[in-house]
Amino acid sequence: MPSDSPPLRLLIATPTRLGTRFTAALAALCPSLAEQGITVTVLEGGTGPMRAERTAAPGYTRYRSTQPAADCALLAALEAPHAAILLGADSLSLAAPLLAAHIPVLLRQDGDQPPALGPLAANRLLGLATGTDWEAERLAASTQTAVAVLPLALPPRLPVAKGGPAVLILSDQTATGLYLALALAAARPDIPFLLPETVPVVAATLPDNIRLVRDGETPPPIRLALLPQGNGCPPWADLAATLSAGVPILGGDAPLLAAAIGPAGVNLPLTAGLPAWLAALDGLMGRARPTVSVCRSQGARLLPDAAPLWGKALHDAVRRSRALIAGTL
């Protein structure tokens, strides 16, 4: 945003406890928002009475509360935020006191499925937001409304480095996707496959060429990543880390996953059958792989400079709310 943009107070709220990965991403984002004059207050679910916690990030205060709905109304009065962002569809229960105070609210969710807004759907102070251009485009098409893009650079579950011979089976697989990955490993015993222990479904007997990667362990360098069928929304952080390292991805054909991989890999339907998947794997492991620059370029699309996008979305929401209140929109 321009340097002469007025300062804004932003409230980010969720009824649940924030995970460590989201907390790290938010702490990394807040200094850049502070440079734009945007200060951040976070309200999350927790234990005990509402209390503030110090944070190292500039312009970032965090509250935890066992009654986030009631305390959201309290913070709306005490902090007088110019705008609010609610994280996830289950945060919609926090919207009412904010909207009643004429505070514009953006409901940020992952994926491209419209949330059930109920009676709040008619409230023009409530808008939608998501993390990527692809999600926003598909969500806007289904809701016939503008959708803001609010990316967050979540840390990947595993660090990724290129240059090795291994295939990394990414987390967030469905059971069907995992079993296809295991079938690929069994059919290519000369290729080492890496399986994070965070993958929830593991066969009792794994092929000898599969090595489990423990939580917190740095995996060896890889040549290819594998995601036959994602469990819900694509694991954006893991995809970004993989592609940004110059490593291509062999994945399923779900629309969001196909858009994320783009020219930096191959997408196939699960129904294509094992021979087709093996042919694609062999090609990406050999001469048919995309260049490192293509992979990194696609990875950069998943890691845009977040602060300007947040600043634009927030200032747009505030301007729109003031126009609505003034009756000029």
TAHU-V488702 format. One record per residue. N is the residue number from 0. SS is DSSP state (h for helix, s for strand, l for the rest). PHI is phi in radians with two decimals (none if undefined). OMEGA is omega in degrees with one decimal (none if undefined). Layout:
# TAHU-V488702
n=N ss=SS phi=PHI omega=OMEGA
n=N ss=SS phi=PHI omega=OMEGA
This chain:
# TAHU-V488702
n=0 ss=l phi=none omega=178.0
n=1 ss=l phi=-1.04 omega=-177.4
n=2 ss=l phi=-1.12 omega=-179.4
n=3 ss=l phi=-1.59 omega=177.1
n=4 ss=l phi=-1.14 omega=-178.5
n=5 ss=l phi=-1.17 omega=178.1
n=6 ss=l phi=-1.15 omega=-179.0
n=7 ss=s phi=-2.26 omega=171.9
n=8 ss=s phi=-1.84 omega=-176.5
n=9 ss=s phi=-1.99 omega=172.8
n=10 ss=s phi=-1.86 omega=173.2
n=11 ss=s phi=-1.92 omega=-173.1
n=12 ss=s phi=-2.37 omega=174.8
n=13 ss=l phi=-2.67 omega=-179.8
n=14 ss=l phi=-1.36 omega=-177.4
n=15 ss=l phi=-1.95 omega=178.5
n=16 ss=l phi=-1.32 omega=178.3
n=17 ss=l phi=-1.26 omega=176.1
n=18 ss=l phi=-1.31 omega=-177.5
n=19 ss=h phi=-1.15 omega=-179.2
n=20 ss=h phi=-1.19 omega=178.7
n=21 ss=h phi=-1.18 omega=179.3
n=22 ss=h phi=-1.04 omega=178.7
n=23 ss=h phi=-1.13 omega=179.8
n=24 ss=h phi=-1.14 omega=-179.5
n=25 ss=h phi=-1.18 omega=178.6
n=26 ss=h phi=-1.09 omega=177.7
n=27 ss=h phi=-1.27 omega=-177.4
n=28 ss=h phi=-1.38 omega=-170.2
n=29 ss=h phi=-1.05 omega=177.0
n=30 ss=h phi=-1.03 omega=178.2
n=31 ss=h phi=-1.21 omega=175.8
n=32 ss=h phi=-1.15 omega=179.8
n=33 ss=h phi=-1.08 omega=177.4
n=34 ss=h phi=-1.11 omega=177.0
n=35 ss=l phi=-1.60 omega=-179.1
n=36 ss=l phi=1.44 omega=-179.9
n=37 ss=s phi=-1.87 omega=176.1
n=38 ss=s phi=-1.75 omega=-170.3
n=39 ss=s phi=-2.09 omega=169.1
n=40 ss=s phi=-2.04 omega=-178.6
n=41 ss=s phi=-2.00 omega=173.1
n=42 ss=s phi=-2.06 omega=178.4
n=43 ss=s phi=-2.32 omega=174.5
n=44 ss=s phi=-1.17 omega=-178.6
n=45 ss=l phi=-3.02 omega=-179.5
n=46 ss=l phi=-2.03 omega=178.4
n=47 ss=l phi=1.45 omega=-180.0
n=48 ss=l phi=-1.17 omega=-179.5
n=49 ss=l phi=-1.04 omega=-180.0
n=50 ss=s phi=-2.58 omega=177.6
n=51 ss=s phi=-1.63 omega=177.8
n=52 ss=s phi=-2.16 omega=176.5
n=53 ss=l phi=-1.20 omega=174.3
n=54 ss=l phi=-2.30 omega=-179.2
n=55 ss=l phi=-1.39 omega=-176.3
n=56 ss=l phi=-1.37 omega=176.9
n=57 ss=l phi=-1.08 omega=174.8
n=58 ss=l phi=1.16 omega=-173.3
n=59 ss=s phi=-2.39 omega=175.4
n=60 ss=s phi=-2.03 omega=-177.2
n=61 ss=s phi=-2.10 omega=174.5
n=62 ss=s phi=-2.01 omega=170.8
n=63 ss=s phi=-2.13 omega=-173.6
n=64 ss=s phi=-2.62 omega=172.6
n=65 ss=l phi=-1.44 omega=178.7
n=66 ss=l phi=-2.24 omega=-174.0
n=67 ss=h phi=-1.10 omega=-179.9
n=68 ss=h phi=-1.13 omega=179.4
n=69 ss=h phi=-1.18 omega=-177.3
n=70 ss=h phi=-1.32 omega=173.0
n=71 ss=h phi=-1.13 omega=176.5
n=72 ss=h phi=-1.13 omega=179.0
n=73 ss=h phi=-1.13 omega=179.2
n=74 ss=h phi=-1.17 omega=176.6
n=75 ss=h phi=-1.05 omega=179.2
n=76 ss=h phi=-1.39 omega=-175.0
n=77 ss=h phi=-1.31 omega=-175.3
n=78 ss=h phi=-1.57 omega=-177.7
n=79 ss=l phi=0.82 omega=-178.8
n=80 ss=l phi=-1.15 omega=175.5
n=81 ss=l phi=-1.36 omega=-178.8
n=82 ss=s phi=-2.73 omega=179.4
n=83 ss=s phi=-2.38 omega=173.4
n=84 ss=s phi=-2.13 omega=176.5
n=85 ss=s phi=-1.79 omega=-172.9
n=86 ss=s phi=-1.72 omega=176.2
n=87 ss=l phi=1.56 omega=-177.0
n=88 ss=h phi=-1.07 omega=-179.7
n=89 ss=h phi=-1.27 omega=176.4
n=90 ss=h phi=-1.49 omega=-177.3
n=91 ss=h phi=-1.06 omega=179.2
n=92 ss=h phi=-1.13 omega=180.0
n=93 ss=h phi=-1.59 omega=-170.4
n=94 ss=h phi=-1.31 omega=-169.6
n=95 ss=h phi=-0.95 omega=-178.6
n=96 ss=h phi=-1.13 omega=178.4
n=97 ss=h phi=-1.23 omega=179.2
n=98 ss=h phi=-1.15 omega=178.1
n=99 ss=h phi=-1.11 omega=177.7
n=100 ss=l phi=-1.55 omega=179.5
n=101 ss=l phi=1.07 omega=176.1
n=102 ss=l phi=-1.70 omega=178.5
n=103 ss=s phi=-1.15 omega=-175.3
n=104 ss=s phi=-2.17 omega=170.9
n=105 ss=s phi=-1.94 omega=176.3
n=106 ss=s phi=-1.57 omega=-177.5
n=107 ss=s phi=-1.66 omega=178.9
n=108 ss=l phi=-2.39 omega=172.9
n=109 ss=l phi=-1.63 omega=178.2
n=110 ss=l phi=1.64 omega=-174.8
n=111 ss=l phi=-2.13 omega=179.8
n=112 ss=l phi=-1.66 omega=-178.3
n=113 ss=l phi=-1.10 omega=176.7
n=114 ss=l phi=-1.33 omega=175.9
n=115 ss=l phi=-1.48 omega=-174.9
n=116 ss=l phi=-1.52 omega=-180.0
n=117 ss=h phi=1.05 omega=-178.2
n=118 ss=h phi=-1.15 omega=179.7
n=119 ss=h phi=-1.31 omega=-178.1
n=120 ss=h phi=-1.05 omega=-177.9
n=121 ss=h phi=-1.46 omega=-177.5
n=122 ss=l phi=-1.43 omega=-174.0
n=123 ss=l phi=-1.36 omega=173.8
n=124 ss=l phi=-1.45 omega=-179.4
n=125 ss=s phi=-1.71 omega=178.1
n=126 ss=s phi=-2.17 omega=-178.7
n=127 ss=s phi=-1.98 omega=177.1
n=128 ss=s phi=-2.58 omega=176.6
n=129 ss=s phi=-2.57 omega=-168.9
n=130 ss=l phi=-1.68 omega=-176.4
n=131 ss=l phi=-2.37 omega=177.0
n=132 ss=h phi=-1.04 omega=-176.4
n=133 ss=h phi=-1.14 omega=177.5
n=134 ss=h phi=-1.11 omega=-177.7
n=135 ss=h phi=-1.09 omega=-179.0
n=136 ss=h phi=-1.10 omega=-178.4
n=137 ss=h phi=-1.26 omega=178.8
n=138 ss=h phi=-1.19 omega=178.5
n=139 ss=h phi=-1.12 omega=-179.9
n=140 ss=h phi=-1.15 omega=-177.6
n=141 ss=h phi=-1.51 omega=-178.6
n=142 ss=h phi=-1.86 omega=-178.1
n=143 ss=l phi=1.01 omega=177.9
n=144 ss=l phi=-2.50 omega=177.9
n=145 ss=l phi=-1.21 omega=179.7
n=146 ss=s phi=-2.20 omega=179.2
n=147 ss=s phi=-1.34 omega=177.0
n=148 ss=s phi=-1.90 omega=-180.0
n=149 ss=l phi=-2.16 omega=-177.7
n=150 ss=l phi=-1.26 omega=173.4
n=151 ss=l phi=-2.33 omega=-178.1
n=152 ss=l phi=-1.46 omega=177.8
n=153 ss=l phi=-1.15 omega=175.0
n=154 ss=l phi=-1.13 omega=176.7
n=155 ss=l phi=-1.19 omega=178.2
n=156 ss=l phi=-1.16 omega=179.2
n=157 ss=l phi=-2.32 omega=171.8
n=158 ss=l phi=-1.19 omega=-176.1
n=159 ss=l phi=-2.14 omega=174.3
n=160 ss=l phi=-2.36 omega=179.8
n=161 ss=s phi=-1.56 omega=173.1
n=162 ss=s phi=1.93 omega=179.0
n=163 ss=s phi=-1.75 omega=-178.8
n=164 ss=s phi=-1.64 omega=-167.1
n=165 ss=s phi=-1.50 omega=171.1
n=166 ss=s phi=-1.92 omega=178.4
n=167 ss=s phi=-1.67 omega=174.0
n=168 ss=s phi=-1.46 omega=-174.4
n=169 ss=l phi=-1.25 omega=175.5
n=170 ss=l phi=-1.22 omega=179.7
n=171 ss=l phi=1.12 omega=174.1
n=172 ss=s phi=-1.54 omega=164.2
n=173 ss=l phi=-1.32 omega=177.5
n=174 ss=h phi=-1.04 omega=179.5
n=175 ss=h phi=-1.11 omega=178.2
n=176 ss=h phi=-1.10 omega=179.7
n=177 ss=h phi=-1.12 omega=-178.2
n=178 ss=h phi=-1.17 omega=172.8
n=179 ss=h phi=-1.16 omega=177.9
n=180 ss=h phi=-1.06 omega=178.8
n=181 ss=h phi=-1.16 omega=177.3
n=182 ss=h phi=-1.15 omega=176.4
n=183 ss=h phi=-1.11 omega=179.0
n=184 ss=h phi=-1.11 omega=-179.5
n=185 ss=h phi=-1.14 omega=-178.8
n=186 ss=h phi=-1.42 omega=179.3
n=187 ss=l phi=-2.24 omega=-174.9
n=188 ss=l phi=-1.14 omega=180.0
n=189 ss=l phi=-1.46 omega=-179.3
n=190 ss=l phi=-1.83 omega=175.4
n=191 ss=l phi=-1.30 omega=176.5
n=192 ss=s phi=-2.01 omega=179.5
n=193 ss=s phi=-1.93 omega=-177.7
n=194 ss=s phi=-2.16 omega=177.7
n=195 ss=s phi=-1.09 omega=179.5
n=196 ss=l phi=-1.24 omega=176.7
n=197 ss=l phi=-1.29 omega=174.6
n=198 ss=l phi=-1.16 omega=-167.1
n=199 ss=l phi=-1.28 omega=-175.2
n=200 ss=l phi=-2.00 omega=-179.4
n=201 ss=l phi=-2.23 omega=179.1
n=202 ss=l phi=-1.10 omega=-178.9
n=203 ss=l phi=-1.06 omega=179.4
n=204 ss=l phi=-2.10 omega=-179.8
n=205 ss=l phi=-1.70 omega=172.8
n=206 ss=l phi=-0.98 omega=-175.8
n=207 ss=l phi=-1.09 omega=-177.2
n=208 ss=l phi=-1.57 omega=176.3
n=209 ss=s phi=-1.79 omega=177.0
n=210 ss=s phi=-2.01 omega=175.9
n=211 ss=s phi=-1.33 omega=175.9
n=212 ss=s phi=-1.81 omega=-176.3
n=213 ss=l phi=-1.28 omega=177.6
n=214 ss=l phi=-1.08 omega=-178.3
n=215 ss=l phi=1.55 omega=178.9
n=216 ss=l phi=-1.47 omega=175.0
n=217 ss=l phi=-1.53 omega=-178.6
n=218 ss=l phi=-1.27 omega=175.8
n=219 ss=l phi=-1.18 omega=178.9
n=220 ss=l phi=-1.00 omega=-175.0
n=221 ss=s phi=-2.17 omega=178.3
n=222 ss=s phi=-1.98 omega=-175.2
n=223 ss=s phi=-2.72 omega=172.8
n=224 ss=s phi=-2.00 omega=-170.6
n=225 ss=s phi=-2.30 omega=176.7
n=226 ss=s phi=-2.50 omega=-175.8
n=227 ss=l phi=-1.09 omega=179.5
n=228 ss=l phi=-2.62 omega=-179.2
n=229 ss=s phi=-1.32 omega=179.1
n=230 ss=l phi=-1.64 omega=-177.7
n=231 ss=l phi=1.49 omega=-178.2
n=232 ss=l phi=-1.13 omega=179.3
n=233 ss=l phi=-0.99 omega=176.9
n=234 ss=l phi=-1.32 omega=-170.2
n=235 ss=h phi=-0.95 omega=-176.7
n=236 ss=h phi=-1.11 omega=179.8
n=237 ss=h phi=-1.20 omega=177.2
n=238 ss=h phi=-1.11 omega=-179.3
n=239 ss=h phi=-1.10 omega=-179.5
n=240 ss=h phi=-1.12 omega=-178.8
n=241 ss=h phi=-1.15 omega=-178.1
n=242 ss=h phi=-1.16 omega=-179.6
n=243 ss=h phi=-1.14 omega=175.2
n=244 ss=l phi=-1.42 omega=-180.0
n=245 ss=l phi=1.51 omega=-177.2
n=246 ss=l phi=-1.82 omega=178.5
n=247 ss=s phi=-1.31 omega=-176.2
n=248 ss=s phi=-2.27 omega=169.7
n=249 ss=s phi=-1.83 omega=-173.0
n=250 ss=s phi=-2.40 omega=177.0
n=251 ss=l phi=-1.28 omega=-173.2
n=252 ss=l phi=-1.86 omega=173.8
n=253 ss=l phi=-1.00 omega=-171.2
n=254 ss=h phi=-0.94 omega=-178.0
n=255 ss=h phi=-1.17 omega=179.0
n=256 ss=h phi=-1.16 omega=178.6
n=257 ss=h phi=-1.10 omega=178.6
n=258 ss=h phi=-1.16 omega=-178.1
n=259 ss=h phi=-1.16 omega=-179.4
n=260 ss=h phi=-1.32 omega=177.2
n=261 ss=l phi=0.90 omega=-178.1
n=262 ss=l phi=-1.37 omega=-175.0
n=263 ss=l phi=-1.63 omega=179.0
n=264 ss=s phi=2.93 omega=-178.8
n=265 ss=s phi=-2.32 omega=175.1
n=266 ss=s phi=-2.03 omega=179.2
n=267 ss=l phi=-2.37 omega=171.2
n=268 ss=l phi=-1.26 omega=176.9
n=269 ss=h phi=-1.02 omega=-177.1
n=270 ss=h phi=-1.28 omega=179.8
n=271 ss=h phi=-1.12 omega=177.9
n=272 ss=l phi=1.63 omega=-175.9
n=273 ss=h phi=-1.05 omega=179.7
n=274 ss=h phi=-1.02 omega=179.6
n=275 ss=h phi=-1.16 omega=178.4
n=276 ss=h phi=-1.17 omega=177.8
n=277 ss=h phi=-1.13 omega=178.5
n=278 ss=h phi=-1.11 omega=178.6
n=279 ss=h phi=-1.15 omega=178.9
n=280 ss=h phi=-1.09 omega=179.9
n=281 ss=h phi=-1.08 omega=179.4
n=282 ss=h phi=-1.13 omega=-178.8
n=283 ss=h phi=-1.26 omega=176.0
n=284 ss=h phi=-1.38 omega=-176.6
n=285 ss=l phi=-1.94 omega=-172.3
n=286 ss=l phi=-1.46 omega=-176.2
n=287 ss=l phi=-1.56 omega=-177.7
n=288 ss=l phi=-1.36 omega=175.5
n=289 ss=l phi=-1.18 omega=-179.1
n=290 ss=l phi=-1.26 omega=177.3
n=291 ss=h phi=-1.04 omega=-178.3
n=292 ss=h phi=-1.14 omega=177.1
n=293 ss=h phi=-1.11 omega=179.3
n=294 ss=h phi=-1.09 omega=-177.7
n=295 ss=h phi=-1.18 omega=177.5
n=296 ss=h phi=-1.11 omega=178.0
n=297 ss=h phi=-1.18 omega=176.8
n=298 ss=h phi=-1.10 omega=179.2
n=299 ss=h phi=-1.12 omega=177.3
n=300 ss=h phi=-1.15 omega=178.0
n=301 ss=h phi=-1.51 omega=-179.0
n=302 ss=l phi=-2.22 omega=179.6
n=303 ss=l phi=-1.26 omega=174.4
n=304 ss=l phi=-1.20 omega=-168.2
n=305 ss=h phi=-1.28 omega=-170.7
n=306 ss=h phi=-1.00 omega=178.1
n=307 ss=h phi=-1.06 omega=178.8
n=308 ss=h phi=-1.17 omega=176.4
n=309 ss=h phi=-1.11 omega=-179.4
n=310 ss=h phi=-1.05 omega=179.4
n=311 ss=h phi=-1.10 omega=-178.2
n=312 ss=h phi=-1.08 omega=-178.1
n=313 ss=h phi=-1.23 omega=178.8
n=314 ss=h phi=-1.13 omega=176.4
n=315 ss=h phi=-1.09 omega=-179.7
n=316 ss=h phi=-1.13 omega=179.8
n=317 ss=h phi=-1.18 omega=178.8
n=318 ss=h phi=-1.08 omega=179.9
n=319 ss=h phi=-1.13 omega=-179.0
n=320 ss=h phi=-1.13 omega=179.7
n=321 ss=h phi=-1.17 omega=177.1
n=322 ss=h phi=-1.18 omega=178.1
n=323 ss=h phi=-1.13 omega=-179.4
n=324 ss=h phi=-1.14 omega=179.9
n=325 ss=h phi=-1.36 omega=179.9
n=326 ss=l phi=1.35 omega=-179.5
n=327 ss=l phi=-1.76 omega=179.6
n=328 ss=l phi=-2.22 omega=none
